[in-house]
Amino acid sequence: MFYFNLGIRHITDLQGYDHMLFLLALTLPLSFSLWKPTLKWITAFTLGHSISLAISALGWVALPAAWVELAIAVTIGLTVLIHLFTGFKVMAHGMWMAGLFGLIHGFGFGSYYTFIAQSESFWWAWLPFNAGIEAGQIAVVLCLLFVYWIFQKFGGRSGVYRWLLSGVVLTLSVQMILNRLPEVFGA
């Protein structure tokens, strides 16, 4: 239960808001009525980050943390831009985008996970940790979809809220990118 709770806290921790920001960007075109694509996209993201978390934590692939953190910020901005350019349409490529970007995000978890699971059997800690991450993601996504539903119900179907949220997320991702560039280039 310890690792499950740690996974949930890792997703809902406001200091690591980039994960929640990515979920916000990813779900912009989604709604409760589009539960199948929502499930596919979130599952693809989870599979992606679970795979790269294991690869990274086992030491099979080691990427520089500064580059991974920069790439995570870029995935947030790219996700918003893709949704803007497609008119917030739920496209089949969304699942593949979520999986690919999940791989990048998982490398960000790798060093964190290696640190917390040093004394435990890798897989006995990995499974509940990932289950906790998934539970945290589901909670965040359900909250986001509920907020979107409120906007749609009381704000009309114009989708203005998507454009406004996109602007906020894109601005925050650009700020994250600019903040992380000096770490990448050693400035």
C-alpha positions in Angstrom: 0.0 0.0 0.0 3.0 2.3 0.6 4.1 2.3 -3.0 0.5 2.6 -4.3 0.0 5.8 -2.1 3.4 7.1 -3.2 2.3 6.7 -6.9 -0.9 8.7 -6.2 1.0 11.4 -4.4 3.6 11.6 -7.2 0.8 12.5 -9.6 -1.2 14.8 -7.4 1.9 16.7 -6.0 1.6 20.3 -7.0 5.4 20.6 -7.0 5.4 18.2 -9.9 2.5 19.9 -11.7 3.9 19.1 -15.1 2.2 15.7 -15.1 -1.2 17.2 -14.3 -0.5 19.9 -16.9 0.1 17.2 -19.5 -3.1 15.4 -18.5 -4.9 18.7 -19.0 -3.4 19.2 -22.4 -4.1 15.6 -23.4 -7.7 15.7 -22.4 -8.7 19.0 -24.0 -10.7 17.5 -26.8 -12.2 14.7 -24.6 -15.4 14.4 -22.7 -17.4 11.9 -20.7 -19.4 11.0 -23.8 -16.0 10.2 -25.5 -15.1 7.6 -22.9 -13.6 5.1 -25.3 -10.9 7.5 -26.8 -10.4 8.8 -23.3 -9.7 5.3 -21.9 -7.4 4.5 -24.9 -5.4 7.7 -24.6 -4.9 7.5 -20.8 -4.1 3.8 -21.0 -1.5 4.4 -23.8 0.1 7.2 -21.7 0.2 4.8 -18.7 1.7 2.0 -20.7 4.3 4.3 -22.2 5.5 5.7 -18.9 5.3 2.3 -17.2 7.7 0.8 -19.8 10.2 3.7 -19.7 10.0 3.9 -15.9 11.1 0.2 -15.8 13.8 0.6 -18.4 15.2 3.6 -16.7 14.9 2.3 -13.1 16.6 -1.0 -14.1 19.5 1.0 -15.6 19.0 -0.3 -19.1 18.8 3.2 -20.5 20.1 6.3 -18.8 19.1 9.7 -20.2 20.3 13.0 -18.8 17.7 14.3 -16.4 17.9 17.9 -17.7 17.1 16.7 -21.2 14.2 14.5 -20.0 12.7 17.4 -18.0 13.0 19.7 -21.1 11.4 17.0 -23.3 8.5 16.7 -20.8 7.8 20.4 -21.1 8.0 20.1 -24.9 5.4 17.3 -24.9 3.0 19.5 -23.0 3.3 22.3 -25.5 3.2 20.0 -28.5 0.1 18.3 -27.3 -1.7 21.6 -27.0 -0.5 22.7 -30.5 -1.7 19.4 -32.0 -5.1 19.9 -30.5 -5.2 23.5 -31.7 -4.2 22.6 -35.2 -6.7 19.8 -35.4 -9.5 21.9 -34.1 -9.8 19.7 -30.9 -10.9 16.7 -32.9 -10.5 13.3 -31.3 -8.1 11.7 -33.8 -6.9 8.1 -33.9 -3.3 9.4 -33.6 -4.1 10.7 -30.2 -3.5 7.3 -28.6 -0.1 7.0 -30.3 0.9 10.5 -29.3 -0.1 9.7 -25.7 1.9 6.5 -25.7 5.0 8.1 -27.2 4.8 11.1 -24.8 4.2 8.6 -21.9 7.6 7.1 -22.8 9.2 10.5 -22.3 7.4 11.1 -19.0 8.4 7.7 -17.7 12.1 8.5 -18.0 11.3 11.4 -15.7 10.0 9.0 -13.1 12.9 6.6 -13.5 15.4 8.3 -11.2 12.7 9.0 -8.6 11.5 5.4 -8.6 15.1 4.0 -8.4 15.6 6.1 -5.3 12.4 5.0 -3.5 12.7 1.3 -4.4 16.3 0.6 -3.5 15.6 -1.8 -0.6 12.6 -3.5 -2.1 12.2 -6.1 -4.8 11.9 -4.1 -8.0 8.7 -5.6 -9.3 6.9 -5.8 -6.0 7.3 -2.0 -5.6 6.9 -1.2 -9.4 3.5 -2.8 -9.7 1.7 -0.9 -6.8 3.7 2.3 -7.7 2.3 2.2 -11.2 -1.1 1.3 -10.0 -1.0 4.3 -7.8 0.1 6.5 -10.7 -2.8 5.2 -12.7 -5.3 5.8 -9.9 -4.0 9.3 -9.5 -4.3 9.9 -13.3 -7.8 8.6 -13.3 -8.8 10.9 -10.5 -7.2 13.9 -12.2 -8.8 13.0 -15.6 -12.2 12.5 -14.0 -12.0 15.9 -12.4 -10.9 17.5 -15.7 -13.8 15.9 -17.6 -16.2 17.1 -14.9 -14.9 20.7 -15.2 -15.2 20.4 -19.1 -18.7 19.1 -18.6 -19.6 22.1 -16.4 -18.1 24.5 -19.1 -20.1 22.7 -21.8 -23.3 22.6 -19.7 -23.3 26.2 -18.5 -21.0 27.9 -21.0 -22.5 26.7 -24.2 -21.0 24.4 -26.7 -18.8 27.0 -28.3 -15.6 25.4 -26.9 -14.2 28.8 -25.9 -12.9 27.2 -22.7 -10.7 24.9 -24.8 -9.0 27.8 -26.4 -8.6 29.6 -23.1 -7.2 26.5 -21.3 -4.9 25.9 -24.3 -3.5 29.4 -24.0 -2.8 28.9 -20.3 -1.2 25.5 -20.8 0.8 26.6 -23.8 2.1 29.7 -21.8 3.0 27.5 -18.8 4.8 25.0 -21.1 6.8 27.7 -22.8 7.7 29.1 -19.4 8.8 25.6 -18.3 10.9 25.1 -21.5 12.6 28.5 -21.0 13.3 27.6 -17.3 14.8 24.2 -18.2 16.9 25.3 -21.1 19.8 26.7 -18.9 20.0 23.3 -17.2 20.3 21.5 -20.5 23.1 23.8 -21.8 24.8 24.3 -18.4 24.1 28.0 -18.2 
